[in-house]
């Protein structure tokens, strides 16, 4: 292990990807994708990584992608379970179980026992030769009952990005995000619904285009995009035209039902944020009622009344498996918003933009369905 941006971290690499994963919380960053002669690092690392001030556990290593169980702030408390914000999987210590390196595959297997609701969670990260992709699988065993969970990827925008998702069943602005009395500011209309990221209601009566970022400097906003559960493949994509690549996430929408978009652009003026967490977008693949936590996700809420799953049921007698892929692909500088990502074969996807231009992405997308 090496100490990377202040955190003891595991490392894994092959010819296409190199990753660092913090022992504390399992936060995945920095990550570098190699795309031909181009090397790109899409993930954010919180600016306070070297500071010694006391921080809530999830904020100490805050960076990249991490697995949350339960997802959200977990206030109010659910029954007698005292979960920290985003759960022990995002705040506890991960232990090395196994590792493997071969010409074709590199694998890192970590484990953790969680106590708020006793269970074991295994984190398995795999890289495959010639594929600019990160395959992740989390296996939950020994617990029962409802849980909200998800991945919490945070991207750093060094240039303008074009944001899109697969087909939307429902879009909604969080009913609560920031409180001006505490130094937090939001600009979107709480609870507003939308059918397109390009037209989302603002507090001032106008609309915001959330398909382009960074934007709305000085504000912090959260929206949810709920996927169609019967689609075989759901995705999120951010194209960086001037950098010549797109970041893509892939999931099974029957397992991870929604995408939470957290627009963090200097809207928090309280510690440790202090107005300096800017040009960061959370693209968070979840099954949860926004970021409100387990109690709010389990009970009847505005989303599950619409038929949108906000929790899954853990079974003590069988494992629950959450599979997820993140990847990068080279695109020409004229590439526009991604319109569709469609399978060509089991090991290839076609990424098509709004203008009809397309690129091929070589990876095993069936991983999201196969345990």
N, C-alpha and C positions, 0 to 999 in steps of 0.2 A: 504494500500500500504506500501511496505517496500523499503528502498534504498538498491539496490543490485548491487555490482560492480559499485558504484558511480551514479546509475540512479534510480529514483523513478520507481517502477515496480509493476505491477499487478501479482498475483500468482494464479495458478490453479493446483489442483492435484487430483489424485485418487490412486487406488491400483497399477497401472502400470506405471504411468507417473507423473512427477511434472515439472511445467514450471514457468518461470518468463518472463514477457513481459514488456519492457520499455514503459513508458507513452510517452516519446519522441521518435518518429519514429516507435514505435511498433516492436522493435527488440527482437526476441525470444531467450533468453538464460539467465542463464543456464537452460538446460533441462536434466532431469535424467529419463532414462528408467529403470524399474525393470524387469529383465529377470530371473525368478526363484530366486536363491540366488545371482545373479549377478546384480550390478547396474552400468550403463554406462552413461557417459556424452559426447556426440559426438561433441558439438558445440564449436567454437572458440569465445574468448572474446579478443578484441584488447588490446595490452599491455599498452596502454596509458590511460586506463579507470580512473585512479586516478590523472592524471595530469591536471593542470589548464591552459595549453597553449591554445590560440585561435585555433579553429578547424573549418573546413567546417561542416555544420550541420549534414550531413550523417555520419561523422566520430566520432562525439562526443559519441554516444552510440554504435558504431560499434560492432556487435556480432551476432551470431546465424543466424536466418532466419528473413527476413523482406520483406514486399511487396512493390514493386517499380511501380509507375505510374506517369510519364513515366519512363521506364527503361533506364539507361545510364546517361552519363554526360550532355546531353541536350545542348551541344554546337556544332554547331551553334543553335541559337534560332529558334523555329518554329512559323511563323507568328508573332503575337504580344504576344504570350504566354511565360512568363518567368518562366520556371520550374527549381527548384534546381536540383542538381545531384540526380538521382533516385527518384525525385518527392517529393511532400509534404507528401505523405503517409509514406515515409521513414525518414522524417525530421520534421514533425509537431507534434502537441500534440493530442494524442488520448484521447477521453472522454468515461467514463464508461456509457453504456446504460442499460445493464442488466446483471445479473449473475444467474446461477442456479446450484444447487447441489442436486442430488438424488442418490439413491444406484446404478442406472444404468448409469447415465450420469452426467458430469460436463461441464458447458458451460460458456464462457466469451464473452460478446457482447460489442464491442467498436464502436465508430463512429467518423467521422471527416468530416468537410466541407473543400474542397479544393477550392482555388481561382484563380489559374493561368488559369484554364478552369473550371468555376464553376460547382461543382458536390458534391454529398454526397457519401462517401465511408463507408460501414459498414464492420467491421472485426469480424467474428464469429469463435471462437476456441472451439472445443469440444473434450472431453476425454470420453471414454467409458470403463466400467468396464471390466477388464480382457484382455484388448487390449493394447499392447505397441505401441500405435499410436496416432498421433496428426492430427485431422481433421480440416482443415482450409477452410473457405469460405470468399471471398471478394465480396461484392455486390456494384456495381457502378450505381448510378441513377442520372438523371438530366443533363447529359452531352451528347454531340453528336460530331461526327467526329472521325478521326483516332487516335489511341493511341498505343504505345508500352508499354508492362508491363511484370511483372514476379516476381517470388520469388527468393531471394538472400541468399540461405543457405550457410554457411561457416563452414566447419568441421576442427577440430584440430586433427592432426595426432600425437598421442603419441607413435604409433608403425607403422610398415609397413602396408599399406592398398592396397587392390586390387580393382581397379576401373573398372566399366563396365556400359554400357547403353543398352537399348533395340535397336532393329534393326535401323541402320543408313541409312538415305537417302543420306546424304552428310556430309562431315567433312571438316573444313577449319580453318586455323590459322588466327588470327586477322591481318589486314594489318598494324595496328599501336598499340603498347602497351606501350613500355617504350623508353625514350630518354636518351642516355648516357650523353649528354651534361647537363642534369638536374639531373644526378645521378641515372638513372633507367636503368636496363639491362634486355634484353630478349635474349633467345637462339634459339627459333624456327624461321623458315623462314616465313616472313610476306606474307600472302596471299596464302600460300601453301595449297593444298587440300590433303585429305587422306580418306581412306575407312576403316581404322582400327586404334584404339587408340594405338596399339602396334608398329605402324610404321608411325611416323609423322616427316616430314622433318625438319632438323635443319639448321641454317645458315652456319655451317661448312661443309655441304654436307652429313653428317651422318643422322641417324634417331634416334628419341627419343621414348621410350616406355612410353606412358602416362597412361598405365593401371596399373602401379605400382607407388606408391607415399608414402613418400616424395622422391624427386629426383631433380637433377639439382639445387643444392644449390647455392644461389647467383643470381638467375634469377626469373623473373616475366613474366609469359606467359599466354595468353588467346587463347582458341580455342572454336569453336562451333560445336556441334553435332546436326544435324537436323534430327528429327524423321520422320517416315513414317506417314503421316497425317491420313491415313485410318485405322491404327491399333486401336483396341478398347482400349488398355491400353499401355501406355509408362512408362518407369521406368528408374531410375538410382540407382546404388548400389555400396557401398563400404564395402568390407569384411575386418575385422580386425582379422586375424587368431589367433594371440597370445592373443588377448583379448576375443576371443570366441563369437563375434557377428558381425552382418552386419547391416548397416544403409541403409534404402531404401526410395526412394521417388516415388510417383505414381501420374500420371496425365493423362488427356485426350489430346492426341497430336493434335487434331483438334482445341483445345483452346490454349494450351501452346506448341508451335511448335518445340522448340529447347531446348537443354541443353548447357549452357555456362559453360565451365570449366576454372576457374581462379586459376592458380598455383602460389601461393604467397609464395616464399621461400627465402626471404632475398634479393630480387632484387631491392628494392627501398631504396635509401640512402638519400632521402630528408625527411623533417619533414612532419608528425609525425612518419613516418615509420622507418627511421634511421637504416635500415638494420636488424630490430629486429622482423619483422612480418614474421615468418618462419613456415614451415610445416603446412600451411593452404591451403585448397582446397575449392574454391567456386564451388558448384554444383547447378547451377542457372537455374531454369525452366522458360523459357521466350518465348514471341513472340516479337522479336526485331531484328534489324540488329546489332548483337554483342552488345557492350556497347556504341555505338556511339550516342544514343539519339533519340529523337522524329523526328527531321527534317530528319536525315539520314535513319530512319526506314520507314518513309512515302514515300519518293521519290523512284524512280527506283534505285535498287542497285543489287549487284552481287547475293545476296541470292534470292530476289523475282523474279529475272529473271530466276532462276532455279525452280520456282514454290513453293518456301518456303515462308510461310507467315511471314512477319516482323512487321505487325501491325494488330489490329482488329478495327472494326468500332463500336463506341458507338452510341446507339440510345436514344434520349431524352425521348421517350415515353415508353421505357421498360428497365428493369434493365439488366445489364451485370453481370454474375456470374462467378467467377473464383474459382474452387475447386481444392484442393491439399491435399495430405496425406503424412506425414513423419512417418516412423516406424522403429523399431529395432527388430531383431530376433536373438535368440541364435543359434550359429553354432558350429560344432566341430572344433578343431584346425587344422584339415587337409582340411577344406573347401577351395575351390579354387574360382577363379573369378566366379561371377554369370553369367550363360549362358542364362537362361530364367526365367521369373516369369510368371506363368500361373494360371488362375482361376481354382479352384477345385469346388467351389460353390460361391454363392453371398458373403459369409462371410469367405472364406478361399482361400488362394493362396499357390501354391507350388513354392518354390524358389530352383532352380536346378543349381548346379555348373558345370564347364566344365568337371568334371570327372563323372558326373551323380549322385553324392550325392545330396540329397534333404532334406529340412526342410519345415515345414508348418507354415504359418503366418496367424493368425486369425484376420481378420478385414473386414469391409464392403467396399470392393474396389469399389462397384457400386456408392459410394458417389461422385466419380469424375464426374459422368454423371448426377446425380439427384440433381435438384435444391431444 
